[in-house]
């Protein structure tokens, strides 16, 4: 599964869940020319950021507690599936970042 990450309305990178269960975030080449990092923990670089779980920055954008429970029931998403949660709620995140499903992906 993959998703597009936008910063201030501009496509900044691609977030993927890899077949082995790890996650990858990589800035798109066009954004590297004159874009700003979406987070201090994800400075601009050509190489992908790899992690065993959803990157801490993205995980921190998700709701918690009772609101997450309500969203989970309403959207019929497992609370523990942070990637799917991020994609489904990514249009309404705090700050300048938005996450949208890739149009070729089925959720």
Buried (B, 14 or more C-beta within 10 A) or exposed (E): BBBBBBBEEEBBBBBBBEEEEEBBBBBBEEBBEEBEBBBEEBEBEEEBBEEEEBBEBBBEBBBEEEEBEEBBEEEEBEBEBBBBBBBBBBEEBEEEBBBBBBEEEEE
